[in-house]
Amino acid sequence: MTERPCNWHQGRTDRPTLIALIETGSGPGAILYACPDCMHIYRLRPLDPATSGGPVYQRRRT
């Protein structure tokens, strides 16, 4: 699997899990990944891309 950043501890992981997609009204959105340790510590659940009811967050404009 590809190495990606863990959005929770801000480090790199070679075992990333897709956690959330962030959509914005305009501009780029974001894809959040977590490492296995952060998934356990923060009790995160993986996003299932096969379902349309997964967690999708709106980013606030600042």
All heavy atoms as TSV, in Angstrom:
chain	resi	resn	atom	element	x	y	z
A	1	MET	N	N	0.840	-1.179	0.000
A	1	MET	CA	C	0.000	0.000	0.000
A	1	MET	C	C	0.886	1.245	0.000
A	1	MET	O	O	2.008	1.214	0.451
A	1	MET	CB	C	-0.908	-0.030	1.218
A	1	MET	CG	C	-1.991	1.010	1.177
A	1	MET	SD	S	-3.250	0.736	2.426
A	1	MET	CE	C	-4.584	0.323	1.350
A	2	THR	N	N	0.361	2.326	-0.476
A	2	THR	CA	C	1.098	3.576	-0.591
A	2	THR	C	C	1.230	4.259	0.764
A	2	THR	O	O	0.294	4.274	1.549
A	2	THR	CB	C	0.358	4.529	-1.552
A	2	THR	OG1	O	0.174	3.860	-2.788
A	2	THR	CG2	C	1.131	5.794	-1.772
A	3	GLU	N	N	2.385	4.840	1.015
A	3	GLU	CA	C	2.576	5.602	2.247
A	3	GLU	C	C	1.802	6.908	2.157
A	3	GLU	O	O	1.805	7.572	1.121
A	3	GLU	CB	C	4.061	5.884	2.457
A	3	GLU	CG	C	4.336	6.502	3.796
A	3	GLU	CD	C	5.810	6.650	4.046
A	3	GLU	OE1	O	6.439	5.667	4.468
A	3	GLU	OE2	O	6.320	7.762	3.811
A	4	ARG	N	N	1.108	7.254	3.229
A	4	ARG	CA	C	0.297	8.469	3.265
A	4	ARG	C	C	0.450	9.134	4.638
A	4	ARG	O	O	0.835	8.489	5.594
A	4	ARG	CB	C	-1.180	8.143	3.055
A	4	ARG	CG	C	-1.463	7.505	1.721
A	4	ARG	CD	C	-2.823	7.926	1.242
A	4	ARG	NE	N	-3.162	7.242	0.017
A	4	ARG	CZ	C	-3.018	7.763	-1.191
A	4	ARG	NH1	N	-2.540	8.966	-1.328
A	4	ARG	NH2	N	-3.361	7.087	-2.261
A	5	PRO	N	N	0.068	10.405	4.739
A	5	PRO	CA	C	0.119	11.060	6.044
A	5	PRO	C	C	-1.068	10.648	6.912
A	5	PRO	O	O	-2.173	10.476	6.413
A	5	PRO	CB	C	0.041	12.550	5.705
A	5	PRO	CG	C	-0.650	12.597	4.376
A	5	PRO	CD	C	-0.271	11.335	3.661
A	6	CYS	N	N	-0.815	10.482	8.201
A	6	CYS	CA	C	-1.903	10.284	9.163
A	6	CYS	C	C	-2.341	11.677	9.586
A	6	CYS	O	O	-1.544	12.458	10.101
A	6	CYS	CB	C	-1.425	9.483	10.372
A	6	CYS	SG	S	-2.657	9.420	11.699
A	7	ASN	N	N	-3.606	12.003	9.380
A	7	ASN	CA	C	-4.103	13.339	9.690
A	7	ASN	C	C	-4.300	13.571	11.184
A	7	ASN	O	O	-4.565	14.692	11.593
A	7	ASN	CB	C	-5.414	13.603	8.951
A	7	ASN	CG	C	-5.212	13.625	7.457
A	7	ASN	OD1	O	-5.443	12.630	6.777
A	7	ASN	ND2	N	-4.746	14.736	6.935
A	8	TRP	N	N	-4.136	12.556	12.001
A	8	TRP	CA	C	-4.322	12.720	13.435
A	8	TRP	C	C	-3.002	12.998	14.142
A	8	TRP	O	O	-2.930	13.899	14.961
A	8	TRP	CB	C	-5.049	11.513	14.026
A	8	TRP	CG	C	-6.521	11.678	13.880
A	8	TRP	CD1	C	-7.398	12.049	14.866
A	8	TRP	CD2	C	-7.307	11.526	12.693
A	8	TRP	NE1	N	-8.657	12.147	14.352
A	8	TRP	CE2	C	-8.641	11.829	13.017
A	8	TRP	CE3	C	-7.024	11.175	11.383
A	8	TRP	CZ2	C	-9.669	11.776	12.096
A	8	TRP	CZ3	C	-8.041	11.122	10.461
A	8	TRP	CH2	C	-9.355	11.425	10.824
A	9	HIS	N	N	-1.939	12.253	13.858
A	9	HIS	CA	C	-0.663	12.517	14.527
A	9	HIS	C	C	0.326	13.252	13.630
A	9	HIS	O	O	1.440	13.542	14.036
A	9	HIS	CB	C	-0.042	11.230	15.100
A	9	HIS	CG	C	0.682	10.372	14.112
A	9	HIS	ND1	N	0.058	9.363	13.409
A	9	HIS	CD2	C	1.967	10.372	13.714
A	9	HIS	CE1	C	0.962	8.774	12.627
A	9	HIS	NE2	N	2.114	9.367	12.792
A	10	GLN	N	N	-0.099	13.571	12.404
A	10	GLN	CA	C	0.685	14.365	11.445
A	10	GLN	C	C	1.986	13.683	11.026
A	10	GLN	O	O	2.920	14.346	10.609
A	10	GLN	CB	C	0.994	15.767	12.013
A	10	GLN	CG	C	-0.228	16.555	12.429
A	10	GLN	CD	C	-1.221	16.754	11.297
A	10	GLN	OE1	O	-0.837	17.127	10.207
A	10	GLN	NE2	N	-2.488	16.519	11.556
A	11	GLY	N	N	2.037	12.367	11.138
A	11	GLY	CA	C	3.201	11.614	10.679
A	11	GLY	C	C	2.830	10.780	9.461
A	11	GLY	O	O	1.711	10.843	8.956
A	12	ARG	N	N	3.766	9.985	8.970
A	12	ARG	CA	C	3.525	9.140	7.806
A	12	ARG	C	C	3.213	7.721	8.267
A	12	ARG	O	O	3.662	7.294	9.319
A	12	ARG	CB	C	4.756	9.125	6.904
A	12	ARG	CG	C	5.253	10.503	6.556
A	12	ARG	CD	C	5.022	11.133	5.258
A	12	ARG	NE	N	4.796	10.389	4.076
A	12	ARG	CZ	C	3.945	10.811	3.150
A	12	ARG	NH1	N	3.247	11.902	3.331
A	12	ARG	NH2	N	3.784	10.147	2.053
A	13	THR	N	N	2.418	7.013	7.466
A	13	THR	CA	C	2.110	5.624	7.753
A	13	THR	C	C	2.117	4.824	6.457
A	13	THR	O	O	1.721	5.331	5.415
A	13	THR	CB	C	0.749	5.461	8.463
A	13	THR	OG1	O	0.512	4.070	8.691
A	13	THR	CG2	C	-0.397	6.036	7.661
A	14	ASP	N	N	2.592	3.590	6.548
A	14	ASP	CA	C	2.545	2.720	5.373
A	14	ASP	C	C	1.309	1.823	5.420
A	14	ASP	O	O	1.116	0.982	4.567
A	14	ASP	CB	C	3.818	1.896	5.242
A	14	ASP	CG	C	4.082	1.008	6.440
A	14	ASP	OD1	O	3.359	1.118	7.448
A	14	ASP	OD2	O	5.022	0.205	6.373
A	15	ARG	N	N	0.442	2.041	6.439
A	15	ARG	CA	C	-0.824	1.309	6.548
A	15	ARG	C	C	-1.985	2.289	6.738
A	15	ARG	O	O	-2.686	2.250	7.751
A	15	ARG	CB	C	-0.746	0.328	7.722
A	15	ARG	CG	C	0.293	-0.765	7.456
A	15	ARG	CD	C	0.558	-1.669	8.632
A	15	ARG	NE	N	-0.655	-2.064	9.321
A	15	ARG	CZ	C	-0.673	-2.375	10.610
A	15	ARG	NH1	N	0.415	-2.314	11.341
A	15	ARG	NH2	N	-1.801	-2.744	11.184
A	16	PRO	N	N	-2.215	3.201	5.776
A	16	PRO	CA	C	-3.273	4.196	5.934
A	16	PRO	C	C	-4.664	3.587	5.765
A	16	PRO	O	O	-4.849	2.632	5.020
A	16	PRO	CB	C	-2.993	5.184	4.803
A	16	PRO	CG	C	-2.383	4.338	3.741
A	16	PRO	CD	C	-1.558	3.313	4.473
A	17	THR	N	N	-5.615	4.153	6.491
A	17	THR	CA	C	-7.017	3.780	6.348
A	17	THR	C	C	-7.802	5.043	6.055
A	17	THR	O	O	-7.649	6.051	6.753
A	17	THR	CB	C	-7.551	3.122	7.634
A	17	THR	OG1	O	-6.774	1.952	7.892
A	17	THR	CG2	C	-9.007	2.741	7.494
A	18	LEU	N	N	-8.641	5.001	5.043
A	18	LEU	CA	C	-9.486	6.139	4.687
A	18	LEU	C	C	-10.539	6.325	5.771
A	18	LEU	O	O	-11.286	5.397	6.095
A	18	LEU	CB	C	-10.149	5.897	3.333
A	18	LEU	CG	C	-11.122	6.953	2.835
A	18	LEU	CD1	C	-10.432	8.294	2.654
A	18	LEU	CD2	C	-11.768	6.495	1.549
A	19	ILE	N	N	-10.584	7.528	6.348
A	19	ILE	CA	C	-11.508	7.819	7.446
A	19	ILE	C	C	-12.649	8.720	6.991
A	19	ILE	O	O	-13.800	8.508	7.350
A	19	ILE	CB	C	-10.763	8.493	8.622
A	19	ILE	CG1	C	-9.659	7.576	9.136
A	19	ILE	CG2	C	-11.726	8.873	9.741
A	19	ILE	CD1	C	-10.146	6.245	9.675
A	20	ALA	N	N	-12.362	9.769	6.236
A	20	ALA	CA	C	-13.416	10.723	5.872
A	20	ALA	C	C	-13.057	11.478	4.602
A	20	ALA	O	O	-11.890	11.631	4.258
A	20	ALA	CB	C	-13.640	11.715	7.008
A	21	LEU	N	N	-14.091	11.956	3.952
A	21	LEU	CA	C	-13.969	12.861	2.816
A	21	LEU	C	C	-14.570	14.192	3.245
A	21	LEU	O	O	-15.652	14.218	3.830
A	21	LEU	CB	C	-14.731	12.328	1.613
A	21	LEU	CG	C	-14.340	10.942	1.119
A	21	LEU	CD1	C	-15.306	10.488	0.036
A	21	LEU	CD2	C	-12.921	10.945	0.606
A	22	ILE	N	N	-13.878	15.273	2.971
A	22	ILE	CA	C	-14.390	16.608	3.301
A	22	ILE	C	C	-14.712	17.309	2.002
A	22	ILE	O	O	-13.843	17.487	1.151
A	22	ILE	CB	C	-13.381	17.421	4.120
A	22	ILE	CG1	C	-13.066	16.699	5.424
A	22	ILE	CG2	C	-13.914	18.827	4.381
A	22	ILE	CD1	C	-12.000	17.370	6.244
A	23	GLU	N	N	-15.970	17.702	1.844
A	23	GLU	CA	C	-16.395	18.437	0.656
A	23	GLU	C	C	-16.487	19.910	0.985
A	23	GLU	O	O	-16.828	20.292	2.107
A	23	GLU	CB	C	-17.757	17.928	0.193
A	23	GLU	CG	C	-17.727	16.493	-0.265
A	23	GLU	CD	C	-19.088	16.011	-0.741
A	23	GLU	OE1	O	-20.067	16.758	-0.605
A	23	GLU	OE2	O	-19.146	14.892	-1.242
A	24	THR	N	N	-16.177	20.737	0.006
A	24	THR	CA	C	-16.300	22.179	0.173
A	24	THR	C	C	-17.189	22.726	-0.928
A	24	THR	O	O	-17.337	22.114	-1.981
A	24	THR	CB	C	-14.925	22.879	0.099
A	24	THR	OG1	O	-14.346	22.594	-1.160
A	24	THR	CG2	C	-14.002	22.400	1.200
A	25	GLY	N	N	-17.768	23.871	-0.684
A	25	GLY	CA	C	-18.614	24.488	-1.686
A	25	GLY	C	C	-17.824	24.900	-2.911
A	25	GLY	O	O	-18.266	24.757	-4.038
A	26	SER	N	N	-16.634	25.415	-2.684
A	26	SER	CA	C	-15.738	25.758	-3.784
A	26	SER	C	C	-14.313	25.482	-3.313
A	26	SER	O	O	-14.014	25.507	-2.135
A	26	SER	CB	C	-15.890	27.230	-4.173
A	26	SER	OG	O	-15.509	28.050	-3.096
A	27	GLY	N	N	-13.454	25.197	-4.228
A	27	GLY	CA	C	-12.080	24.877	-3.872
A	27	GLY	C	C	-11.918	23.395	-3.589
A	27	GLY	O	O	-12.878	22.630	-3.628
A	28	PRO	N	N	-10.686	22.997	-3.303
A	28	PRO	CA	C	-10.421	21.573	-3.093
A	28	PRO	C	C	-10.968	21.071	-1.758
A	28	PRO	O	O	-10.982	21.789	-0.767
A	28	PRO	CB	C	-8.902	21.494	-3.123
A	28	PRO	CG	C	-8.449	22.840	-2.677
A	28	PRO	CD	C	-9.488	23.804	-3.181
A	29	GLY	N	N	-11.412	19.850	-1.746
A	29	GLY	CA	C	-11.824	19.197	-0.512
A	29	GLY	C	C	-10.619	18.508	0.101
A	29	GLY	O	O	-9.485	18.869	-0.181
A	30	ALA	N	N	-10.862	17.507	0.919
A	30	ALA	CA	C	-9.757	16.792	1.554
A	30	ALA	C	C	-10.145	15.340	1.770
A	30	ALA	O	O	-11.326	15.000	1.864
A	30	ALA	CB	C	-9.399	17.444	2.883
A	31	ILE	N	N	-9.131	14.501	1.836
A	31	ILE	CA	C	-9.304	13.093	2.169
A	31	ILE	C	C	-8.483	12.854	3.419
A	31	ILE	O	O	-7.295	13.180	3.462
A	31	ILE	CB	C	-8.817	12.188	1.026
A	31	ILE	CG1	C	-9.601	12.480	-0.252
A	31	ILE	CG2	C	-8.926	10.724	1.414
A	31	ILE	CD1	C	-9.078	11.758	-1.473
A	32	LEU	N	N	-9.121	12.330	4.476
A	32	LEU	CA	C	-8.431	12.108	5.743
A	32	LEU	C	C	-8.086	10.638	5.923
A	32	LEU	O	O	-8.947	9.772	5.769
A	32	LEU	CB	C	-9.302	12.573	6.912
A	32	LEU	CG	C	-9.741	14.033	6.886
A	32	LEU	CD1	C	-10.584	14.343	8.113
A	32	LEU	CD2	C	-8.557	14.970	6.790
A	33	TYR	N	N	-6.814	10.390	6.270
A	33	TYR	CA	C	-6.327	9.044	6.529
A	33	TYR	C	C	-5.845	8.950	7.968
A	33	TYR	O	O	-5.419	9.950	8.554
A	33	TYR	CB	C	-5.149	8.709	5.614
A	33	TYR	CG	C	-5.512	8.571	4.166
A	33	TYR	CD1	C	-5.363	9.627	3.285
A	33	TYR	CD2	C	-6.008	7.371	3.680
A	33	TYR	CE1	C	-5.698	9.496	1.950
A	33	TYR	CE2	C	-6.347	7.235	2.339
A	33	TYR	CZ	C	-6.184	8.292	1.482
A	33	TYR	OH	O	-6.514	8.153	0.162
A	34	ALA	N	N	-5.885	7.744	8.532
A	34	ALA	CA	C	-5.364	7.499	9.872
A	34	ALA	C	C	-4.523	6.232	9.878
A	34	ALA	O	O	-4.780	5.301	9.114
A	34	ALA	CB	C	-6.499	7.364	10.877
A	35	CYS	N	N	-3.536	6.200	10.765
A	35	CYS	CA	C	-2.717	5.004	10.951
A	35	CYS	C	C	-3.447	4.069	11.923
A	35	CYS	O	O	-4.387	4.483	12.612
A	35	CYS	CB	C	-1.348	5.389	11.499
A	35	CYS	SG	S	-1.370	6.041	13.176
A	36	PRO	N	N	-3.035	2.813	12.009
A	36	PRO	CA	C	-3.702	1.872	12.920
A	36	PRO	C	C	-3.683	2.328	14.377
A	36	PRO	O	O	-4.676	2.150	15.089
A	36	PRO	CB	C	-2.917	0.575	12.731
A	36	PRO	CG	C	-2.355	0.670	11.351
A	36	PRO	CD	C	-2.055	2.127	11.148
A	37	ASP	N	N	-2.571	2.919	14.841
A	37	ASP	CA	C	-2.512	3.373	16.234
A	37	ASP	C	C	-3.523	4.483	16.513
A	37	ASP	O	O	-4.222	4.460	17.526
A	37	ASP	CB	C	-1.104	3.863	16.588
A	37	ASP	CG	C	-0.095	2.733	16.685
A	37	ASP	OD1	O	-0.511	1.566	16.898
A	37	ASP	OD2	O	1.107	3.016	16.546
A	38	CYS	N	N	-3.610	5.464	15.624
A	38	CYS	CA	C	-4.566	6.560	15.824
A	38	CYS	C	C	-6.006	6.067	15.708
A	38	CYS	O	O	-6.892	6.565	16.407
A	38	CYS	CB	C	-4.297	7.696	14.841
A	38	CYS	SG	S	-2.826	8.653	15.256
A	39	MET	N	N	-6.241	5.092	14.830
A	39	MET	CA	C	-7.594	4.535	14.736
A	39	MET	C	C	-8.015	3.955	16.075
A	39	MET	O	O	-9.156	4.135	16.512
A	39	MET	CB	C	-7.656	3.466	13.654
A	39	MET	CG	C	-7.619	4.033	12.263
A	39	MET	SD	S	-7.859	2.782	11.016
A	39	MET	CE	C	-9.524	2.253	11.385
A	40	HIS	N	N	-7.087	3.288	16.755
A	40	HIS	CA	C	-7.392	2.694	18.057
A	40	HIS	C	C	-7.538	3.770	19.139
A	40	HIS	O	O	-8.517	3.771	19.888
A	40	HIS	CB	C	-6.294	1.697	18.447
A	40	HIS	CG	C	-6.481	1.113	19.799
A	40	HIS	ND1	N	-7.454	0.167	20.065
A	40	HIS	CD2	C	-5.842	1.336	20.965
A	40	HIS	CE1	C	-7.401	-0.159	21.333
A	40	HIS	NE2	N	-6.432	0.538	21.896
A	41	ILE	N	N	-6.584	4.700	19.203
A	41	ILE	CA	C	-6.589	5.736	20.244
A	41	ILE	C	C	-7.839	6.613	20.148
A	41	ILE	O	O	-8.482	6.917	21.153
A	41	ILE	CB	C	-5.323	6.601	20.141
A	41	ILE	CG1	C	-4.088	5.780	20.522
A	41	ILE	CG2	C	-5.429	7.854	21.003
A	41	ILE	CD1	C	-2.771	6.435	20.155
A	42	TYR	N	N	-8.192	7.043	18.936
A	42	TYR	CA	C	-9.301	7.976	18.740
A	42	TYR	C	C	-10.616	7.275	18.383
A	42	TYR	O	O	-11.608	7.943	18.091
A	42	TYR	CB	C	-8.944	9.012	17.674
A	42	TYR	CG	C	-7.769	9.865	18.078
A	42	TYR	CD1	C	-6.517	9.666	17.518
A	42	TYR	CD2	C	-7.908	10.851	19.044
A	42	TYR	CE1	C	-5.429	10.437	17.893
A	42	TYR	CE2	C	-6.833	11.629	19.429
A	42	TYR	CZ	C	-5.596	11.422	18.850
A	42	TYR	OH	O	-4.527	12.187	19.234
A	43	ARG	N	N	-10.592	5.935	18.400
A	43	ARG	CA	C	-11.784	5.134	18.089
A	43	ARG	C	C	-12.395	5.522	16.743
A	43	ARG	O	O	-13.597	5.737	16.617
A	43	ARG	CB	C	-12.816	5.257	19.201
A	43	ARG	CG	C	-12.308	4.747	20.515
A	43	ARG	CD	C	-13.337	4.854	21.578
A	43	ARG	NE	N	-12.756	4.395	22.831
A	43	ARG	CZ	C	-13.402	4.340	23.958
A	43	ARG	NH1	N	-14.659	4.728	24.004
A	43	ARG	NH2	N	-12.816	3.912	25.040
A	44	LEU	N	N	-11.541	5.604	15.736
A	44	LEU	CA	C	-11.975	5.982	14.396
A	44	LEU	C	C	-12.481	4.761	13.649
A	44	LEU	O	O	-12.024	3.649	13.881
A	44	LEU	CB	C	-10.808	6.601	13.624
A	44	LEU	CG	C	-10.190	7.834	14.266
A	44	LEU	CD1	C	-8.911	8.219	13.534
A	44	LEU	CD2	C	-11.172	8.987	14.258
A	45	ARG	N	N	-13.410	4.983	12.763
A	45	ARG	CA	C	-13.939	3.915	11.927
A	45	ARG	C	C	-13.626	4.219	10.478
A	45	ARG	O	O	-13.742	5.363	10.038
A	45	ARG	CB	C	-15.442	3.800	12.097
A	45	ARG	CG	C	-15.788	3.387	13.501
A	45	ARG	CD	C	-17.202	3.007	13.586
A	45	ARG	NE	N	-17.310	2.093	14.712
A	45	ARG	CZ	C	-18.339	1.358	14.941
A	45	ARG	NH1	N	-19.367	1.418	14.134
A	45	ARG	NH2	N	-18.369	0.566	15.969
A	46	PRO	N	N	-13.261	3.203	9.704
A	46	PRO	CA	C	-12.957	3.447	8.295
A	46	PRO	C	C	-14.198	3.832	7.506
A	46	PRO	O	O	-15.310	3.382	7.803
A	46	PRO	CB	C	-12.392	2.123	7.804
A	46	PRO	CG	C	-12.719	1.112	8.824
A	46	PRO	CD	C	-13.053	1.827	10.097
A	47	LEU	N	N	-13.993	4.671	6.511
A	47	LEU	CA	C	-15.059	5.052	5.601
A	47	LEU	C	C	-15.215	3.947	4.574
A	47	LEU	O	O	-14.236	3.500	3.991
A	47	LEU	CB	C	-14.713	6.363	4.902
A	47	LEU	CG	C	-15.693	6.847	3.847
A	47	LEU	CD1	C	-17.027	7.211	4.480
A	47	LEU	CD2	C	-15.122	8.039	3.124
A	48	ASP	N	N	-16.422	3.506	4.355
A	48	ASP	CA	C	-16.692	2.483	3.350
A	48	ASP	C	C	-17.113	3.189	2.072
A	48	ASP	O	O	-18.226	3.700	1.981
A	48	ASP	CB	C	-17.779	1.539	3.829
A	48	ASP	CG	C	-18.063	0.413	2.849
A	48	ASP	OD1	O	-17.415	0.361	1.786
A	48	ASP	OD2	O	-18.925	-0.410	3.151
A	49	PRO	N	N	-16.237	3.249	1.062
A	49	PRO	CA	C	-16.590	3.968	-0.164
A	49	PRO	C	C	-17.744	3.333	-0.930
A	49	PRO	O	O	-18.340	3.961	-1.792
A	49	PRO	CB	C	-15.311	3.951	-0.989
A	49	PRO	CG	C	-14.412	2.966	-0.364
A	49	PRO	CD	C	-14.912	2.676	1.019
A	50	ALA	N	N	-18.096	2.094	-0.590
A	50	ALA	CA	C	-19.202	1.429	-1.281
A	50	ALA	C	C	-20.560	1.927	-0.798
A	50	ALA	O	O	-21.572	1.730	-1.458
A	50	ALA	CB	C	-19.114	-0.079	-1.090
A	51	THR	N	N	-20.588	2.588	0.357
A	51	THR	CA	C	-21.856	3.102	0.874
A	51	THR	C	C	-21.922	4.607	0.665
A	51	THR	O	O	-20.917	5.301	0.753
A	51	THR	CB	C	-22.026	2.799	2.377
A	51	THR	OG1	O	-20.999	3.489	3.088
A	51	THR	CG2	C	-21.944	1.319	2.658
A	52	SER	N	N	-23.096	5.095	0.418
A	52	SER	CA	C	-23.240	6.536	0.206
A	52	SER	C	C	-23.519	7.266	1.509
A	52	SER	O	O	-23.536	8.478	1.538
A	52	SER	CB	C	-24.375	6.807	-0.774
A	52	SER	OG	O	-25.583	6.277	-0.273
A	53	GLY	N	N	-23.732	6.546	2.605
A	53	GLY	CA	C	-24.062	7.183	3.871
A	53	GLY	C	C	-22.899	7.337	4.813
A	53	GLY	O	O	-23.091	7.495	6.006
A	54	GLY	N	N	-21.662	7.304	4.294
A	54	GLY	CA	C	-20.490	7.441	5.155
A	54	GLY	C	C	-20.321	8.863	5.640
A	54	GLY	O	O	-21.037	9.771	5.222
A	55	PRO	N	N	-19.360	9.084	6.546
A	55	PRO	CA	C	-19.160	10.430	7.076
A	55	PRO	C	C	-18.556	11.360	6.036
A	55	PRO	O	O	-17.468	11.119	5.543
A	55	PRO	CB	C	-18.209	10.220	8.252
A	55	PRO	CG	C	-17.499	8.969	7.942
A	55	PRO	CD	C	-18.448	8.124	7.141
A	56	VAL	N	N	-19.268	12.385	5.696
A	56	VAL	CA	C	-18.782	13.418	4.790
A	56	VAL	C	C	-18.969	14.735	5.522
A	56	VAL	O	O	-20.057	15.043	5.997
A	56	VAL	CB	C	-19.552	13.429	3.460
A	56	VAL	CG1	C	-19.078	14.570	2.581
A	56	VAL	CG2	C	-19.379	12.106	2.731
A	57	TYR	N	N	-17.901	15.499	5.678
A	57	TYR	CA	C	-17.933	16.708	6.463
A	57	TYR	C	C	-17.844	17.921	5.554
A	57	TYR	O	O	-17.161	17.897	4.550
A	57	TYR	CB	C	-16.762	16.724	7.460
A	57	TYR	CG	C	-16.752	15.527	8.352
A	57	TYR	CD1	C	-15.916	14.456	8.091
A	57	TYR	CD2	C	-17.609	15.447	9.425
A	57	TYR	CE1	C	-15.912	13.332	8.896
A	57	TYR	CE2	C	-17.619	14.322	10.237
A	57	TYR	CZ	C	-16.768	13.278	9.977
A	57	TYR	OH	O	-16.783	12.177	10.781
A	58	GLN	N	N	-18.504	18.990	5.945
A	58	GLN	CA	C	-18.425	20.252	5.224
A	58	GLN	C	C	-17.378	21.118	5.897
A	58	GLN	O	O	-17.404	21.296	7.110
A	58	GLN	CB	C	-19.772	20.988	5.255
A	58	GLN	CG	C	-20.878	20.239	4.546
A	58	GLN	CD	C	-20.711	20.241	3.044
A	58	GLN	OE1	O	-20.179	21.189	2.467
A	58	GLN	NE2	N	-21.145	19.183	2.410
A	59	ARG	N	N	-16.452	21.654	5.121
A	59	ARG	CA	C	-15.438	22.548	5.667
A	59	ARG	C	C	-16.013	23.956	5.720
A	59	ARG	O	O	-16.583	24.438	4.760
A	59	ARG	CB	C	-14.192	22.515	4.785
A	59	ARG	CG	C	-13.073	23.392	5.339
A	59	ARG	CD	C	-11.860	23.330	4.458
A	59	ARG	NE	N	-11.225	22.034	4.588
A	59	ARG	CZ	C	-10.218	21.650	3.839
A	59	ARG	NH1	N	-9.746	22.437	2.912
A	59	ARG	NH2	N	-9.677	20.455	4.001
A	60	ARG	N	N	-15.861	24.604	6.866
A	60	ARG	CA	C	-16.369	25.967	7.013
A	60	ARG	C	C	-15.455	26.938	6.313
A	60	ARG	O	O	-14.248	26.791	6.321
A	60	ARG	CB	C	-16.446	26.349	8.485
A	60	ARG	CG	C	-17.502	25.632	9.242
A	60	ARG	CD	C	-17.547	26.165	10.636
A	60	ARG	NE	N	-18.567	25.486	11.400
A	60	ARG	CZ	C	-18.798	25.704	12.661
A	60	ARG	NH1	N	-18.077	26.576	13.326
A	60	ARG	NH2	N	-19.762	25.049	13.273
A	61	ARG	N	N	-16.076	27.959	5.741
A	61	ARG	CA	C	-15.289	29.037	5.144
A	61	ARG	C	C	-14.786	29.936	6.254
A	61	ARG	O	O	-15.481	30.237	7.206
A	61	ARG	CB	C	-16.136	29.858	4.188
A	61	ARG	CG	C	-16.491	29.120	2.949
A	61	ARG	CD	C	-17.202	30.041	2.021
A	61	ARG	NE	N	-17.492	29.360	0.774
A	61	ARG	CZ	C	-18.218	29.873	-0.174
A	61	ARG	NH1	N	-18.725	31.058	-0.035
A	61	ARG	NH2	N	-18.431	29.189	-1.272
A	62	THR	N	N	-13.554	30.402	6.100
A	62	THR	CA	C	-12.988	31.304	7.107
A	62	THR	C	C	-12.704	32.648	6.525
A	62	THR	O	O	-12.678	32.856	5.365
A	62	THR	CB	C	-11.688	30.724	7.700
A	62	THR	OG1	O	-10.781	30.461	6.643
A	62	THR	CG2	C	-11.986	29.471	8.476
